[in-house]
């Protein structure tokens, strides 16, 4: 039976365990607990409701990736961490929109979270570059790479699908495709 306590703010440990276990009910509780402060931060600093939702979702993705990576150590309250990540993301968005006047109106403590976000942003850039490189790769290379690395198909399956005489020929083709993909990846801006 669900007790009324479920709507209360989770402890930091509960929240982190919930994130690790992909708990939807915990994500809802985290949202109820922390979204209002993110909304206030964004509304007080040239943003609207949708901006706040975007920033909050991005911050939860950063937190999720951090927790899943296994090297997440909370050196503050979870609330402070989420606020800090949202603050950093919103500052970045403001500067992109040229609305940043040099300061942001804060209403609670925050900490520097530069490193987490830089890694998160770099990973996003790498994924975008990889998508771009895959897009330029052309067929049959694109499908061979996707089948093997993304869909986990065996060389034998790929051999049959593309009509290669044997799995070794398919392997040789995959190797050539991979070389081409690397070249395209490093050419991406």
N, C-alpha and C positions, 0 to 999 in steps of 0.2 A: 504493500500500500504506500502510495506517495505521501510523504508528510510535507507540511507547509515549509519545512526547513529547506527544501529543494530550491526555493526561489531566493534564498539568501546568498550573499556573496560567498564564493568558494574560498577556502584557504589557498595560499600560493601552491602548496604541495598537491592539494586536490586538483587545482587547475592544471598543473603541469602533468600530473598523472592522466587527467582527462584528455589532454592534448595528445599524449603518447598513445592512449588507447583509442584515439579518434572518436571520443564520446560526444555525440551530438547534443545530449542534454547538458553536458559540461560546457560546450562551446556556447550554448544559449545562455547559460548562467554567467559565463565570462562576458558575453555581450551585454547582458542586463547590468552587470556590475561596472563595466568599464566604458561602454560606449558613451554614456552621458558626458563624461569628462572630455572625451575626444570631440564630441559635438560642440561643447562649450569652447574648447581650444580653437577649433576651425571657424566657428561662427564669430568669435571675438577677433579673428585675424583674416578678414576678407574672404571667408569661404561660405559655402552653403551646406545643407543637409547631405546632398549627394557627395560633395567633396569629403565630408566627414566619414561617410560610409566607405568610400574608396580607400581613404587613408587608414581607417580602422582595419579593413580587410587585408590591406597590404601588410600592416603591422602584425596581424595574427599569422600571416604566411611567414613573415620573418621569424616570429616566435616559434612557430611550428617547425620550420626548417632547422632552427637553432636547437630546439629540444630533441628533435629526431636525430640530429648529428651526434648526439651523445656527449657533447662537450659544453653543455649549457650550465653555467653556474650563476645563480641569481645573487648578485651582490647588493641588491636593494629589494624593496617590495616589488611584487609583480606589477602592481598598479603604476609604480614609478617607472618601471622598465617600459611598459606599454605606452605610457604618456610620453616618455623620452623618444621612443621610436616614432610615434605619431608626430611629435613635434619636429623631429628631423625630416621626416617625409614631407610634412606640410611646408617647412622652410624651403625645401628643395623645389616643391611645386610652385611656391610663391615666386621664387627666384626665376623659374622658367617662364612664369607669366609676367615677369617684371613688376610684381606688386610688392616686392620685399623692400621695405624702407630701412632695413638695417636692424630691426628689432621685432620681437614678437611679444604679445601680451600674455604673460604666464600667470597662472593662478595656483600653481603648485610646483614642488621641487622637481627637478629633472637631472639627468646625468648624461655625460657624453656617450653616444652610442655609435659614433662614426664607423668604427671597424665593422660591426655587424652589418650595417647597411651597405657599406662599400662592397663587402663580400657578396651580399644578396644582389646588389645591382650588377656586379661583375658577372655573376652567374647568369643573370637575365640577359646581359649583353652577349655572353657566350652562346646561350640557347638561340638568341635571335640570329647571331652569325651562322650558327650551324643550320638553322632553318633556311637561311638565305643560300648557303652553300649547297644544301640538298636540293633546293629549288633550281639551282643552276646546273646541277649534275647531269640531268637528262637521263633518258631511259637507255638500256635496262638498268644502269647503275643505281639510280635512285631507289627502284623497287628492290634490287638485290640487297642494298645496304639496309633498307627499312625491314625487309623480310628477315634478314639475319640478326641485326642488332636490336630492332625494336620488337618484332613479332616472334623472335626466338626460333625461326625455322631452321631446320638442318640443311647442310650443304646438299644432301641427297634430295630433299624436297625442292630446293632451289634449282638443282640440276634438272629434275623432271619438269618443273614449271617452265623453265626457259629453253628446254630441249638441248642441254649440253650433253655431249657423248658420255662423260663420266663426272663424278664429283670433283676430281682433280682439276678438270677444265673450269668448272664453276668456281673453285677456290682461286684459281689464277685470275679469273675475271673479277672476283670480289676484291682481290689484292690490288688489281689495276684501278678499280673503282675507288678503293680506299685512298690510294695515292692521289687520285684526281680530287677527291673530296678534301683531303688535307690541303692541297694546293689552293683550291677555291676558298676554303675556310680562312686561310691566312691572307688571302687577297681582299676579304671582306673588310670594309671600313668600320 
